[in-house]
Amino acid sequence: LGWRRPARYALHRMDPLEPLPLEHERDGVLLELHSWPGSIASTPGGGVAVWDRCELRTIAGRQARICSEADQLAHVALHLARKHGFSSGLLGLLDLALCAQRVADEDAWRAIGTAHRETGSAPWTTVALTLARSQLGARVPDAYFDAAAEPPVAQAILDGAIEQLWDNDRGLLPGVDGLLATGRGGFAAFVVRYIRTIYLTPDAAGRPWWRAIGPRLRHDVTHRVARYLRAYRRGEFRRDRVAHRARMLRE
């Protein structure tokens, strides 16, 4: 269909459970092909059971297995709330609100709330769906929250999430938040962690790191250095800023 793995991603060996980045040869559109719903795989009802709940649909004339309605909502909500701590901004919340529009009626919402309670994702999904309803007017009825059997979301949690959604100083590059959440050593610690994670590992062909360092350096100089320097000049790696974002992610 014209989708290929971009050469720049071939520099790094990927875990089999990582999403596979694909780029269209004609217009350069990039997508990620997920082989495993990592967001919900770690919940009690996740893992192999996700495949059992898949539904068969026809997409562009081809048969495809897609997540059930409940699992799709859980996936988007967990990605937004647990992985990114709402720091990805309103776009992720909009995705959730658009998914919510597809749910037909209160009975369907009640069934989804029950499924989220049983699979253990309700503590996260209720926060995300509460925000989608309050910030974007998503049509999520009380029947969902009643079935999810979670207590009302504490105002302090909602305030923190809203702060992240509307954070005007946000701009950390993808992946940086996850690194910062594990330590508060500032910019220098981030650089050390980046080098250890990206440079000191074999490449996709299994070559040792010292044989792959040339292509990796060329890639970073071309695609990353300028962006990280701009972020550094804007103060996004200040110690207080790093500590604040790490605290928000942990909470």
N, C-alpha and C positions, 0 to 999 in steps of 0.2 A: 504493500500500500504506500510505499515511499517513505517509511519511517526508518531511521537508522540511529544507532548509538553514536553520539558525537565523539569525534576523535579526542577532544579535550578531556572527556570523562574516562577514556581508556588508560589514562595515566595512573589511575588508582584501582587497586583490587577491591571489588565490591563484595560485601557479604551477600549470600544467596537470598536473604530475607529483605535486603534493601530494595527500594523502588528502582526500576531501571529507567534512566533518562533516555528519551527518544526525541529526535529532532526531524522535522519533515524536510526532505531534500529540496522542495520547491520554495517554500516561504519561510523556513526557519522557525516555525512554531515548535515550542518545546513542551513535552508532557512527560509525566512519570507513570510508568506501568507498574502497579503494585502487585506483587505476587503473594502478599500476605497482609492482612489488615492489622498491622502492628499496633494501631491505636486501641483496638478492642481485644487483641489476642491475650493480653495479660489480665483481663477481667475474668472472674470465675466462670462466666458463661461464654468466654471467647474461645480462641483456639480452633480446633477442628470443627467444633459445633457451628462455627460461622458458615462453613461450606454446606453443612446440612440444611441450613436455613436459606440458602441462595434461591433466587427466582430466575427462571429462564425468560429472556426477552429477545426480541429481534431489534438489532441496532445496525442501521445502514445495510440492511439486507442480510445480516449475519446473526446467527444464534449466539447469545452470550449469557453467561451466568452473572447476575449482579446481586449485590447485598440486598437482603430483605429491607423493608421500609424502616423497621426498628433499628437494624444494624447500621443502615446508612446514616440515620440521624445520630446514633451513638458515635459512629466514626468521626463525623464532622464536628460534633460537640466535644469529644475527647481530644481531637487534634487541636482545636481552638483553646480549650480550657486547660487540659493537663500538659500537653506538650509545649504550647507557646505561652501559657499563662495570660492569654488575651493580649499579649504584646504585639501580635501581628496586625492589630487594628480592626477597623470596621469591615474589611473585606471578608474575613473569616466569619464574622457574625452575619454578614449578608448571605454567604453560602448557606448557613444554617437556616436563616429565615426563608430562603428560596426552597430548601428541602422541605421545610415545614408546610409550605403552601400546597404541597402535593398530597398531604394527608387529608382524606375525604371528610370524615365526620368525627363526632365525639367518641363513638364506639371504637373507631380505629385508633384514636389517641389514647383511649383507655387501655387498649391492648398493647400499645407501644410502651406506655408507662409501666404496665405489669412486666413486660419483657425487660425493660431497663432495670427494674427492681430485682428481678430474678438473676440477671447476668452481672449485677454488681456495678453497673455504670451510672446508676441514678444520682449518686452524690455529685457527679460532674455534669451530667446532662441537665439536671434541674437548674443549676446555676446558669449554664449557657442558654437554655431555653427561656429562663426568666429574663435574661438580658435581651435576647432576641425579641421578646414580647414588649419589654419596656422601652428599648431604644429604637427598634425598627418596626414596631407594630405587628410583629408576627402573630398569626392567628393560632395561638397555643391555648386551648381551653383549660379550665381548672380540672377537668376530668383527668388530664394527663398527670398533673401534680398529685391528685388524690390517689391515682393508681400507683404512682411511683413511691408513695408512702414516705417521702422525705419531709422533714420539718421545713418550714419556710426558710428561705436563704437569709442568713444574717445580713443586716444592712452593712456591716463592716466589710464583708466579703464582696457585696455588690459594689460598694464604694471603691474598693481596691481594684476590682475588675474594670469598672468604668474609668478609673484613672489611667489604667493601662490602655484601654481602647482609644482614649482621647489625648494621649500623651503627645504634646506638641514637640517634645524633644526626642521622640522616638526616631530611630533611624539605624539602629545597630543592624549589621548585615545578617542574613540568614545563617543560622548555626552558631552565631556568637553568643546568643543568650544561653544556650545549653552549656557552653564552655564556662561562661561566667557564673552560672548557678552552682558550679562545683568548687568554686574558689573565689576569693576576693583579693587576689594579688595585683589587680590592676593590669595595665597594658603589657608590662614586661612578662607577667605570668601568663597572659593570654598568648603572647608570641611563643613562649617556651612550649606551652601546651599544643599550639598549632603545629610547630615544628615536629614535636614528638608524634602527633596524630597523623599528619599528612606526609611528612618527609621520611620518617624513620620506619617505614613499612614497605613491603614488596609492592611492585606495581601489578597491573592486571595480568601480565604475562608471567608473574612469579619471579621476576628479576629482583635481586637484592637492592636495597635502597640506594646504595652508592652508584649503581648503574642506571637508576631511574631519576637521579637528582637533576640532571641536565634538562630533560623535558619538563619536569615539574617547575623548575626555576623559570623557564621561559614562559610557561603558562601563567604563573603567578605574577611575573613582571608585566605581562600583557594584560591580564584580566583583573588582578586583585590589588596590587600595591597602591595604585592611585586612589581606589575607593577607600581602603583602610587608612591611608594618610589623611584623606578628607575627614573621615570619621574621627580620627585622632585630633585634628585641628579644631573640630567642632566641640571637643570635650567629651565625646561619648565614652572615652576610656578613663575619665577621671575616677579616682578612687571612690568618692562619694556616690558618683553616678553608678558605678559598677556595684557597689554595696546595696544601693537602693534597688536596682533591678534584680539582683540575686535574692534579696529579701522578698520582693514581690513574687518571684517565681516559686520560691519555697512555700510561701503562704498560699 
